[in-house]
Amino acid sequence: MAPDEAVVGCTGELVVGTRGAGGPGEVLVRIRGGTETFIAYSDEPLTRGVTVLVTESLGHRQVTVMAWGDPLIGDLGGTR
């Protein structure tokens, strides 16, 4: 399956935390007028509930994410 470029740049919330190199989690993303879940990989472990930014689509409903905070309010993302 080809990468889904529409999801790149979207933010979402982790519904299953990632384990960094230890394994993926799952992210819920608002896209295409609804919400969709994707398998989420990250460089660092991220906990459930963290807001993330999708940085890459890997195809087959898999994405790479990073912790994301609103730069206007100073939220740094990361762990809760």
Buried (B, 14 or more C-beta within 10 A) or exposed (E): EEBBEEBBEBBBBBEBBBBBEEEBBBBBBEBEEEEBEBBBBBEEBBBBEBBBBBBBBBEEBBBBBBBBBEEEEEEEBBEE
